[in-house]
Amino acid sequence: MELVVSRIRSTPAGTPVEIVERKGRGHPDTICDLLAERASVALCRAYRERFGAILHHNVDKALLRAGASRPAFGGGEVTAPIEIYLAGRATQEAGGAALKVGDVVAEACAAALRETLHALDPARHVRLEPLLRPGSTELRALYERPGARWLANDTSIGVGFAPASELERIVLAVSERLEGQGGSHPEVGEDVKVMGVRSADGIHLTVACAFVDRHVRSADDYVEKQARVAELARTTARALGARDVDVVVNAADDVERGQLYLTVTGT
Protein backbone atom coordinates (compact mmCIF):
# COMPACT_ATOMS: atom_id res chain seq x y z
CA MET A 1 0.00 0.00 0.00
CA GLU A 2 1.35 3.43 -0.92
CA LEU A 3 1.85 5.93 1.91
CA VAL A 4 0.98 9.56 1.19
CA VAL A 5 1.62 12.38 3.69
CA SER A 6 0.28 15.88 3.07
CA ARG A 7 -0.08 19.08 5.08
CA ILE A 8 -3.49 20.42 6.10
CA ARG A 9 -3.70 24.10 5.20
CA SER A 10 -5.85 25.22 8.14
CA THR A 11 -5.68 24.27 11.81
CA PRO A 12 -8.10 24.71 14.75
CA ALA A 13 -5.75 27.31 16.22
CA GLY A 14 -6.51 29.59 13.26
CA THR A 15 -10.28 29.63 13.76
CA PRO A 16 -12.14 32.26 15.84
CA VAL A 17 -13.80 29.57 17.98
CA GLU A 18 -12.46 26.17 19.03
CA ILE A 19 -14.22 23.50 21.10
CA VAL A 20 -12.47 20.49 22.65
CA GLU A 21 -13.90 17.82 24.93
CA ARG A 22 -12.36 14.84 26.73
CA LYS A 23 -14.06 12.07 28.69
CA GLY A 24 -11.96 10.81 31.60
CA ARG A 25 -11.12 7.24 32.47
CA GLY A 26 -14.14 6.87 34.75
CA HIS A 27 -16.67 7.85 32.08
CA PRO A 28 -18.86 4.90 30.94
CA ASP A 29 -17.71 5.25 27.31
CA THR A 30 -14.06 5.15 28.34
CA ILE A 31 -14.68 2.20 30.66
CA CYS A 32 -16.19 0.22 27.77
CA ASP A 33 -13.19 0.98 25.54
CA LEU A 34 -10.78 0.04 28.32
CA LEU A 35 -12.43 -3.30 29.05
CA ALA A 36 -12.63 -4.31 25.39
CA GLU A 37 -8.90 -3.58 25.04
CA ARG A 38 -7.96 -5.37 28.26
CA ALA A 39 -10.02 -8.40 27.20
CA SER A 40 -8.08 -8.65 23.94
CA VAL A 41 -4.69 -8.26 25.65
CA ALA A 42 -5.60 -10.94 28.22
CA LEU A 43 -6.77 -13.35 25.51
CA CYS A 44 -3.58 -12.81 23.48
CA ARG A 45 -1.46 -13.69 26.52
CA ALA A 46 -3.62 -16.68 27.43
CA TYR A 47 -3.55 -18.02 23.87
CA ARG A 48 0.23 -17.76 23.72
CA GLU A 49 0.61 -19.51 27.05
CA ARG A 50 -1.89 -22.24 26.24
CA PHE A 51 -1.39 -22.79 22.51
CA GLY A 52 1.88 -21.04 21.66
CA ALA A 53 0.20 -18.57 19.28
CA ILE A 54 -2.44 -15.84 19.26
CA LEU A 55 -5.71 -17.31 17.98
CA HIS A 56 -8.66 -15.59 16.37
CA HIS A 57 -10.77 -13.31 18.56
CA ASN A 58 -12.55 -9.96 18.42
CA VAL A 59 -14.19 -8.97 21.68
CA ASP A 60 -15.05 -5.45 20.62
CA LYS A 61 -18.71 -4.95 21.56
CA ALA A 62 -19.22 -3.49 25.03
CA LEU A 63 -22.45 -2.35 26.68
CA LEU A 64 -22.60 -0.71 30.09
CA ARG A 65 -25.97 -0.63 31.80
CA ALA A 66 -26.02 1.91 34.60
CA GLY A 67 -26.48 0.73 38.15
CA ALA A 68 -28.46 2.50 40.87
CA SER A 69 -27.40 4.05 44.15
CA ARG A 70 -28.47 6.25 47.06
CA PRO A 71 -25.67 8.81 47.57
CA ALA A 72 -25.49 10.50 50.97
CA PHE A 73 -23.04 12.76 52.76
CA GLY A 74 -20.59 10.53 54.59
CA GLY A 75 -21.42 7.51 52.46
CA GLY A 76 -24.38 6.06 50.60
CA GLU A 77 -25.04 2.66 49.06
CA VAL A 78 -25.22 0.94 45.70
CA THR A 79 -28.70 -0.56 45.32
CA ALA A 80 -28.19 -2.20 41.92
CA PRO A 81 -24.81 -3.06 40.37
CA ILE A 82 -23.48 -1.73 37.10
CA GLU A 83 -23.97 -4.38 34.40
CA ILE A 84 -21.30 -4.71 31.73
CA TYR A 85 -21.68 -7.01 28.74
CA LEU A 86 -18.69 -7.87 26.53
CA ALA A 87 -19.69 -9.61 23.32
CA GLY A 88 -17.75 -10.98 20.40
CA ARG A 89 -15.85 -13.97 19.08
CA ALA A 90 -13.06 -15.89 20.79
CA THR A 91 -11.48 -19.22 19.92
CA GLN A 92 -12.18 -21.63 22.76
CA GLU A 93 -10.27 -24.72 21.69
CA ALA A 94 -7.44 -25.77 19.39
CA GLY A 95 -5.51 -28.97 18.91
CA GLY A 96 -7.72 -30.82 21.36
CA ALA A 97 -7.03 -28.33 24.21
CA ALA A 98 -9.57 -25.87 25.59
CA LEU A 99 -9.43 -22.42 27.18
CA LYS A 100 -12.12 -20.86 29.39
CA VAL A 101 -12.16 -17.56 27.54
CA GLY A 102 -15.00 -16.15 29.66
CA ASP A 103 -12.96 -16.55 32.84
CA VAL A 104 -9.91 -14.94 31.20
CA VAL A 105 -11.95 -11.91 30.13
CA ALA A 106 -13.79 -11.56 33.46
CA GLU A 107 -10.57 -11.65 35.52
CA ALA A 108 -8.84 -9.11 33.26
CA CYS A 109 -11.80 -6.72 33.36
CA ALA A 110 -12.15 -6.91 37.15
CA ALA A 111 -8.45 -6.10 37.50
CA ALA A 112 -8.80 -3.14 35.10
CA LEU A 113 -11.73 -1.73 37.08
CA ARG A 114 -9.82 -2.04 40.37
CA GLU A 115 -6.84 -0.21 38.86
CA THR A 116 -8.96 2.55 37.32
CA LEU A 117 -11.71 3.41 39.84
CA HIS A 118 -10.50 3.84 43.40
CA ALA A 119 -13.97 3.99 45.02
CA LEU A 120 -15.54 1.11 43.10
CA ASP A 121 -15.40 -2.55 44.19
CA PRO A 122 -15.92 -4.78 41.11
CA ALA A 123 -17.02 -7.70 43.30
CA ARG A 124 -19.89 -5.73 44.85
CA HIS A 125 -20.65 -2.91 42.45
CA VAL A 126 -20.34 -4.58 39.03
CA ARG A 127 -21.83 -7.61 37.30
CA LEU A 128 -19.76 -8.48 34.24
CA GLU A 129 -21.08 -10.85 31.57
CA PRO A 130 -18.71 -12.11 28.83
CA LEU A 131 -20.88 -13.18 25.88
CA LEU A 132 -18.39 -15.00 23.66
CA ARG A 133 -18.76 -17.59 20.93
CA PRO A 134 -16.18 -19.06 18.55
CA GLY A 135 -15.59 -17.38 15.22
CA SER A 136 -16.31 -18.97 11.86
CA THR A 137 -14.32 -21.98 10.70
CA GLU A 138 -12.71 -19.89 7.93
CA LEU A 139 -11.46 -17.20 10.32
CA ARG A 140 -10.11 -19.71 12.82
CA ALA A 141 -8.29 -21.50 10.01
CA LEU A 142 -6.69 -18.22 8.90
CA TYR A 143 -4.97 -17.89 12.26
CA GLU A 144 -3.78 -21.50 12.21
CA ARG A 145 -1.91 -21.33 8.89
CA PRO A 146 1.66 -22.66 9.24
CA GLY A 147 4.34 -19.99 9.29
CA ALA A 148 1.89 -17.09 9.48
CA ARG A 149 3.10 -14.28 11.74
CA TRP A 150 1.05 -11.07 11.35
CA LEU A 151 -2.60 -11.70 10.57
CA ALA A 152 -5.81 -9.71 10.36
CA ASN A 153 -9.38 -10.80 9.69
CA ASP A 154 -10.80 -7.37 8.87
CA THR A 155 -9.98 -3.98 7.37
CA SER A 156 -9.88 -0.78 9.37
CA ILE A 157 -8.86 2.85 9.14
CA GLY A 158 -7.30 5.13 11.72
CA VAL A 159 -7.04 8.92 11.71
CA GLY A 160 -4.56 10.97 13.69
CA PHE A 161 -3.07 14.44 13.70
CA ALA A 162 -0.31 16.48 15.32
CA PRO A 163 0.62 18.71 16.95
CA ALA A 164 -2.14 19.34 19.48
CA SER A 165 -3.48 22.89 19.75
CA GLU A 166 -3.06 24.90 22.94
CA LEU A 167 -6.67 24.21 23.92
CA GLU A 168 -6.29 20.49 23.30
CA ARG A 169 -3.20 20.40 25.50
CA ILE A 170 -5.04 22.32 28.24
CA VAL A 171 -8.14 20.09 28.20
CA LEU A 172 -6.01 16.95 28.28
CA ALA A 173 -3.82 18.25 31.11
CA VAL A 174 -6.78 19.38 33.22
CA SER A 175 -8.57 16.06 32.72
CA GLU A 176 -5.53 13.99 33.64
CA ARG A 177 -4.72 16.20 36.62
CA LEU A 178 -8.21 15.82 38.08
CA GLU A 179 -8.35 12.07 37.40
CA GLY A 180 -5.17 11.64 39.41
CA GLN A 181 -6.59 13.21 42.57
CA GLY A 182 -8.10 10.00 43.95
CA GLY A 183 -5.07 9.25 46.12
CA SER A 184 -4.54 12.60 47.87
CA HIS A 185 -8.15 13.77 47.50
CA PRO A 186 -10.37 10.65 47.44
CA GLU A 187 -13.52 12.76 47.12
CA VAL A 188 -12.67 13.27 43.43
CA GLY A 189 -13.99 10.38 41.35
CA GLU A 190 -12.48 9.31 38.05
CA ASP A 191 -15.62 10.16 36.07
CA VAL A 192 -14.34 13.53 34.87
CA LYS A 193 -15.34 15.26 31.66
CA VAL A 194 -13.76 18.52 30.51
CA MET A 195 -15.02 20.73 27.70
CA GLY A 196 -12.93 23.70 26.64
CA VAL A 197 -14.12 26.60 24.48
CA ARG A 198 -11.69 29.16 23.08
CA SER A 199 -13.05 32.42 21.73
CA ALA A 200 -12.16 36.10 21.71
CA ASP A 201 -13.10 36.22 25.42
CA GLY A 202 -10.41 33.69 26.32
CA ILE A 203 -10.79 30.07 27.41
CA HIS A 204 -13.84 28.67 29.20
CA LEU A 205 -13.64 25.24 30.85
CA THR A 206 -16.74 23.30 31.86
CA VAL A 207 -15.80 20.46 34.19
CA ALA A 208 -18.05 17.58 35.24
CA CYS A 209 -16.55 15.88 38.29
CA ALA A 210 -18.24 13.00 40.11
CA PHE A 211 -17.63 13.43 43.84
CA VAL A 212 -17.46 10.34 46.10
CA ASP A 213 -20.04 10.79 48.84
CA ARG A 214 -18.23 9.09 51.73
CA HIS A 215 -15.48 11.70 51.47
CA VAL A 216 -17.89 14.67 51.55
CA ARG A 217 -19.29 15.62 54.98
CA SER A 218 -21.92 18.22 54.05
CA ALA A 219 -23.14 20.66 51.41
CA ASP A 220 -20.66 23.26 52.67
CA ASP A 221 -17.85 20.70 52.44
CA TYR A 222 -18.98 19.88 48.89
CA VAL A 223 -18.87 23.54 47.85
CA GLU A 224 -15.40 23.91 49.35
CA LYS A 225 -14.10 20.85 47.51
CA GLN A 226 -15.82 21.98 44.33
CA ALA A 227 -13.95 25.31 44.54
CA ARG A 228 -10.69 23.44 45.02
CA VAL A 229 -11.31 21.44 41.81
CA ALA A 230 -12.01 24.68 39.93
CA GLU A 231 -8.79 26.26 41.18
CA LEU A 232 -6.80 23.16 40.30
CA ALA A 233 -8.19 23.28 36.75
CA ARG A 234 -7.46 27.00 36.49
CA THR A 235 -3.88 26.59 37.76
CA THR A 236 -3.23 23.71 35.36
CA ALA A 237 -4.51 25.73 32.39
CA ARG A 238 -2.42 28.77 33.29
CA ALA A 239 0.71 26.63 33.62
CA LEU A 240 0.28 25.80 29.93
CA GLY A 241 0.12 29.42 28.87
CA ALA A 242 -3.57 30.25 29.14
CA ARG A 243 -4.16 33.79 30.41
CA ASP A 244 -7.91 34.43 30.65
CA VAL A 245 -9.42 31.19 31.99
CA ASP A 246 -12.98 30.82 33.28
CA VAL A 247 -13.82 27.52 35.02
CA VAL A 248 -17.22 26.11 36.01
CA VAL A 249 -17.41 22.80 37.91
CA ASN A 250 -20.65 20.77 37.86
CA ALA A 251 -22.73 23.43 36.16
CA ALA A 252 -26.03 21.64 36.86
CA ASP A 253 -25.63 21.85 40.65
CA ASP A 254 -28.28 23.60 42.74
CA VAL A 255 -26.89 23.74 46.27
CA GLU A 256 -29.99 25.27 47.83
CA ARG A 257 -32.14 22.40 46.54
CA GLY A 258 -29.55 19.79 47.44
CA GLN A 259 -28.98 18.83 43.80
CA LEU A 260 -25.27 18.00 43.72
CA TYR A 261 -23.08 15.70 41.61
CA LEU A 262 -22.63 13.20 44.43
CA THR A 263 -21.96 9.51 43.69
CA VAL A 264 -21.16 6.39 45.69
CA THR A 265 -18.48 4.98 43.38
CA GLY A 266 -17.07 8.04 41.59
CA THR A 267 -18.76 7.10 38.31
Salt bridges, closest charged atoms under 4 A:
GLU18 OE1 - ARG198 NE 3.03
ASP29 OD2 - LYS23 NZ 2.56
ASP29 OD2 - HIS27 ND1 3.93
ASP60 OD1 - LYS61 NZ 2.89
GLU77 OE2 - ARG70 NH1 2.89
GLU83 OE2 - ARG65 NH1 3.33
GLU83 OE1 - ARG127 NH2 3.12
GLU115 OE1 - ARG38 NH2 3.11
ASP121 OD2 - ARG124 NE 3.06
GLU129 OE2 - ARG127 NH1 2.78
GLU179 OE2 - ARG22 NH1 2.84
GLU179 OE1 - ARG25 NH1 3.32
GLU187 OE2 - HIS185 ND1 3.43
GLU190 OE2 - HIS118 ND1 2.69
ASP221 OD1 - ARG217 NH2 3.51
ASP221 OD2 - LYS225 NZ 2.66
GLU231 OE1 - ARG234 NH1 2.67
ASP246 OD2 - HIS204 ND1 2.60
ASP254 OD2 - ARG257 NE 3.68
